[in-house]
Amino acid sequence: MIRTFSGSSIWFAELVFLCCGGPGIAQTLQPQDLVISAEIPIYPPAALAARIEGTVIAAIKVSKGVVVEADIVSGRSILASSVKRNVLTWRFSTDVNGTQRVMYVFELSKTVVLRPENPQIQLRLPNSVKLIANPVRPVTIGASSGAPRHGAFDLPEPVPTKNR
């Protein structure tokens, strides 16, 4: 059991219920049903730039070792598309069939960096994936004196044009 997802045991208990024992899908994969290959999960660049964190729960169906269905049960859409793409790459032994709920946790560290870096990834397959990324400091382009500007695409003020 991973207790690092939150300092609150109540919040963690709710996640365990949603992921591993919630209504709507029977947990039929067994601990010995190992994921034998999978692509590396990514923290969506748009979510990282917007500093979005969150948890996504996916319900998967495995047939002959291949994930044939992946439905998002809960979570923000900006994170969910990355989860669905990743979980569809999972492969088990060809004799594995069943269903499973998988929890992906996207978290930002407190360390702000100048350039994007690879996230830290914790895998507890087939139950959970946790990605911890360092947020990138926003770049200011063309900032003039006066009010501070924030974001990657701050541009100089437009030049007024004369009406003819």
C-alpha positions as CSV (number, residue, x, y, z in Angstrom):
1,M,0.0,0.0,0.0
2,I,1.3,3.4,-0.9
3,R,0.6,6.1,1.6
4,T,2.5,8.9,-0.1
5,F,-0.4,10.1,-2.2
6,S,-1.8,12.3,0.5
7,G,-1.2,13.2,4.1
8,S,-4.9,12.5,4.7
9,S,-5.8,8.9,5.4
10,I,-9.5,9.6,4.6
11,W,-8.5,11.0,1.1
12,F,-6.3,7.9,0.6
13,A,-9.0,5.6,1.6
14,E,-11.4,7.2,-1.0
15,L,-8.8,6.8,-3.7
16,V,-8.3,3.1,-2.8
17,F,-12.0,2.6,-2.9
18,L,-12.3,4.3,-6.3
19,C,-9.3,2.6,-7.7
20,C,-9.4,-0.8,-6.3
21,G,-12.9,-1.5,-4.9
22,G,-15.4,1.0,-6.2
23,P,-18.6,0.0,-7.9
24,G,-18.9,-0.6,-11.6
25,I,-16.0,-2.9,-12.4
26,A,-14.9,-6.2,-10.8
27,Q,-11.2,-6.5,-10.1
28,T,-10.3,-9.8,-11.8
29,L,-6.6,-9.2,-12.5
30,Q,-4.4,-10.9,-9.9
31,P,-1.1,-9.6,-8.3
32,Q,0.8,-12.3,-10.3
33,D,-0.6,-10.9,-13.6
34,L,2.5,-8.9,-14.4
35,V,2.7,-6.1,-16.9
36,I,5.5,-7.4,-19.2
37,S,5.8,-4.3,-21.3
38,A,4.5,-0.7,-21.5
39,E,5.5,2.6,-22.8
40,I,6.8,5.2,-20.3
41,P,4.0,7.4,-19.1
42,I,4.4,11.1,-19.7
43,Y,3.2,14.2,-17.8
44,P,1.3,16.1,-20.5
45,P,3.3,19.1,-21.5
46,A,0.2,21.4,-21.5
47,A,-0.7,20.3,-18.0
48,L,2.9,20.8,-16.8
49,A,3.0,24.3,-18.3
50,A,-0.3,25.1,-16.7
51,R,0.8,23.6,-13.4
52,I,-2.1,21.1,-13.3
53,E,-2.0,18.2,-10.8
54,G,-4.5,15.5,-10.2
55,T,-5.6,11.9,-10.1
56,V,-7.1,10.0,-13.0
57,I,-8.8,6.6,-12.6
58,A,-9.0,4.3,-15.6
59,A,-10.9,1.1,-16.0
60,I,-9.1,-1.4,-18.2
61,K,-10.2,-4.6,-19.9
62,V,-7.5,-7.2,-20.8
63,S,-8.0,-9.9,-23.3
64,K,-5.2,-12.4,-24.2
65,G,-2.7,-10.1,-22.5
66,V,-3.6,-7.0,-24.4
67,V,-5.5,-4.0,-23.0
68,V,-8.5,-3.8,-25.4
69,E,-10.5,-1.2,-23.6
70,A,-9.6,1.8,-21.4
71,D,-12.3,4.0,-20.0
72,I,-11.6,7.1,-17.9
73,V,-13.7,6.8,-14.7
74,S,-12.6,10.1,-13.2
75,G,-10.0,12.9,-13.6
76,R,-9.2,16.0,-15.5
77,S,-9.4,15.6,-19.3
78,I,-6.0,17.3,-19.8
79,L,-4.4,14.4,-17.8
80,A,-6.8,11.7,-18.9
81,S,-5.8,11.6,-22.5
82,S,-2.2,10.8,-21.5
83,V,-3.5,8.0,-19.2
84,K,-5.6,6.4,-21.9
85,R,-2.7,6.5,-24.4
86,N,-0.3,5.0,-21.9
87,V,-2.5,2.2,-20.5
88,L,-3.4,1.0,-24.0
89,T,0.3,0.2,-24.5
90,W,0.4,-2.3,-21.5
91,R,1.0,-5.9,-22.3
92,F,0.6,-8.9,-20.1
93,S,1.2,-12.6,-20.7
94,T,-1.1,-14.0,-23.4
95,D,-3.0,-16.1,-20.8
96,V,-4.1,-13.0,-18.9
97,N,-7.8,-11.8,-19.2
98,G,-9.7,-9.6,-16.8
99,T,-10.5,-6.1,-15.6
100,Q,-8.8,-3.6,-13.4
101,R,-9.0,-0.1,-12.2
102,V,-5.7,1.8,-12.4
103,M,-4.9,5.0,-10.6
104,Y,-2.5,7.6,-12.1
105,V,-1.4,10.4,-9.9
106,F,0.2,13.6,-11.5
107,E,2.0,15.7,-8.9
108,L,4.3,18.7,-9.2
109,S,7.3,19.0,-6.9
110,K,8.2,22.2,-5.1
111,T,11.4,22.6,-7.2
112,V,11.0,25.0,-10.1
113,V,13.5,24.5,-13.0
114,L,14.5,26.6,-16.1
115,R,14.0,23.8,-18.7
116,P,11.7,20.8,-18.8
117,E,13.1,17.6,-17.2
118,N,12.0,14.0,-17.2
119,P,9.5,13.3,-14.3
120,Q,10.1,10.8,-11.5
121,I,7.9,7.8,-12.2
122,Q,6.7,5.3,-9.6
123,L,5.1,2.2,-10.9
124,R,2.9,-0.2,-8.9
125,L,1.6,-2.1,-11.9
126,P,-1.2,-3.0,-12.6
127,N,-2.6,-0.9,-9.7
128,S,-1.1,2.6,-9.9
129,V,1.3,5.0,-11.6
130,K,2.6,8.2,-10.0
131,L,4.4,10.9,-12.0
132,I,6.2,13.7,-10.1
133,A,7.4,16.6,-12.3
134,N,9.4,19.8,-11.7
135,P,7.4,22.8,-12.9
136,V,9.2,25.0,-15.4
137,R,9.7,28.7,-14.5
138,P,7.6,30.9,-16.9
139,V,9.7,32.9,-19.4
140,T,8.9,36.5,-20.0
141,I,9.4,37.9,-23.5
142,G,9.4,41.6,-24.2
143,A,8.5,42.7,-20.8
144,S,8.4,46.5,-20.4
145,S,8.8,48.5,-17.3
146,G,5.7,48.8,-15.2
147,A,3.4,45.9,-14.1
148,P,5.2,42.6,-14.0
149,R,4.3,40.1,-16.7
150,H,3.9,36.4,-16.3
151,G,3.7,33.5,-18.7
152,A,5.6,32.2,-21.7
153,F,4.0,34.5,-24.4
154,D,4.0,38.0,-23.0
155,L,4.6,40.3,-26.0
156,P,5.4,44.0,-26.2
157,E,2.5,46.4,-26.5
158,P,1.1,46.9,-30.0
159,V,2.2,50.0,-31.9
160,P,-0.8,52.3,-32.6
161,T,-1.7,52.8,-36.2
162,K,-3.0,55.9,-37.9
163,N,-6.5,55.9,-39.5
164,R,-6.4,57.1,-43.1
